[in-house]
Amino acid sequence: MPCNRTRQADPMTKRDYSSTGIHTRLAHSGNDPRDFYGFVNPPVVHASTVLFPDAATMAARNQKYTYGTRGTPTTDALAGAIDALEGSAGTILVPSGLAAVTLPLLAFLSAGDHVLIVDSVYHPTRNFADTMLKRLGVEVDYYDPLVGAEIAALMKPNTKVVFTESPGSNTFEMQDIPAVAHAAKAGGAVVMMDNTWATPVYFRPLEHGVDISIHAATKYPAGHSDVLLGTVSANEACWPKLIETHYTMGCCAAPDDVYQVLRGLRTMGVRLERHQQSALEIARWLEGQPGVARVLHPGLASHPGHEIWKRDFSGSSGIFSVVLDGGGEKQGHAFLDALEIFGLGYSWGGYESLAVLVWLGDRTVAKADYEGPVLRLQIGLENVEDIKADIARGLAAAAGAR
Ligand SMILES: *Cc1c(COP(=O)(O)O)cnc(C)c1O
C-alpha cells in the first residue's frame, strides 16, 4: 500500500538545507513558505478526515495525505526539520518524550528477545522495560555506562536492541557511543540513543553509528515548559519498521504541539548557546565553593568523561548535577527550600532555572559512591549573577542543616 510520505525536499522546487550549517538548518528546514502563499510559517492543520477526489484514488489511497494519524503538512514540517538536523531518513512525532522511548522499543523487540539498557538511563525508560517489556517476554539487562567496547561480552545471540543515553540522566556519565554502537551492530543489534541532553545541535547520533535517535522535544526544542512532545529519527535501514509501528500504534502527536515545537526549533540554537555558557560558568564556579564535593558536568575538565565529550560532542546544554560534601536528604531539602529563583520541579529545557534532589535508588550497576546529596540543576536564561546568588543561598542553608 502506498503511503507516499515524501519528506525529502523536492529538488525541483525546494532549497535543500541538508548541507548548510546547523543554525541555518534550524532557521529554514522543514517547511517551504512557497507551499503556503509565502507565509513564513506552515499552517496548523487540524485533521482527521482527508477527502479524496474520486473512488479510484480513495481505493488506492493514491494521494499524499490520507488520514490525520498518517501525517499532515504540519507534522511533515517538523519531521522534515528534525531529519535535516539529525541526518535521518525519517522522523516520527509522538505525544511525549517517554512515548519516543517506548515506541521504538516496541517496534524492534519481540518475545524471547534480549535488550541491553544503560544503567544511568532516564528512570521511566527503566520502568517501562521492567514492567511492560518483561511482561511481553523480553529479557532485560542493564549495563555500566562506562562499558565501551566491552559491551561485546554482554551481547547474547538474542540481543536485538542496545539502548544508550549519554550523558546519563542525573549523574551525567559519558558513554563511548561509537565503541558501543560498533560492538552492538557486530552482534546484530539495533542501537538506540536517547539524545535529549545534547539535542542534534551538539551531538548527531546517526553520524556515530546509532540507528535510532530519540528526543524528548518537551525539553530544549519546546523550550518553554508548556508542551509535551517526542521525536524518533531513524536511518534508512530502520525507518520502515519504525513508521509501520507508528501507524500500528496510532500514537500521533497533536497539531498545536507540533507547531509549537517547530516554532521553538527556530530559536533553539541561540537559547542553547546561552544555556551552555551560563551552565558552564556556574559549574566552574561551583567547583570552588565550600560544601561542594563534585560537579557532574561533562564539559568540565575534571569530569571523567570529558575527553569523550570533547571528541564526540560540539557543545553542552544547561543541565548538570552538583554533589554536596556530606549530608543526605535533610541537607538536600534545605538547599532546595532556600532557593528563590530556581523552581522545584521535574523536566528541564525551559527558559527558567529548576532544581531537584536526585534519587538513585534504581541503579544496579552505575552506583558511584557520592559524598553527599546529588542536586540536579537546570540553568535557565536568567542573569548568571542572580542564579549564583540563589545557589549560594542553597549552599548556606545546606551547611546550616548539618
Ligand atoms: C524528560 C525526558 C524524557 C521524557 O520526556 P517527556 O516528554 O517528559 O515524557 C525522556 N528522556 C530523557 C532523557 C528525558 O530527560
The ligand as a MOL file (V3000), in Angstrom:
LIG
                    3D

  0  0  0     0  0            999 V3000
M  V30 BEGIN CTAB
M  V30 COUNTS 15 15 0 0 0
M  V30 BEGIN ATOM
M  V30 1 C 12.3010 14.2190 30.0290 0
M  V30 2 C 12.9660 13.0770 29.3930 0
M  V30 3 C 12.2360 12.1180 28.6880 0
M  V30 4 C 10.7310 12.1070 28.6350 0
M  V30 5 O 10.1620 13.2530 28.1210 0
M  V30 6 P 8.6410 13.6290 28.4640 0
M  V30 7 O 8.2150 14.4780 27.3530 0
M  V30 8 O 8.6870 14.3380 29.7910 0
M  V30 9 O 7.8710 12.3390 28.5400 0
M  V30 10 C 12.9410 11.1060 28.0600 0
M  V30 11 N 14.2740 11.0340 28.1380 0
M  V30 12 C 15.0050 11.9440 28.8150 0
M  V30 13 C 16.4830 11.7970 28.8540 0
M  V30 14 C 14.3740 12.9800 29.4610 0
M  V30 15 O 15.1040 13.8590 30.1560 0
M  V30 END ATOM
M  V30 BEGIN BOND
M  V30 1 1 1 2
M  V30 2 1 2 3
M  V30 3 2 2 14
M  V30 4 1 3 4
M  V30 5 2 3 10
M  V30 6 1 4 5
M  V30 7 1 5 6
M  V30 8 2 6 7
M  V30 9 1 6 8
M  V30 10 1 6 9
M  V30 11 1 10 11
M  V30 12 2 11 12
M  V30 13 1 12 13
M  V30 14 1 12 14
M  V30 15 1 14 15
M  V30 END BOND
M  V30 END CTAB
M  END
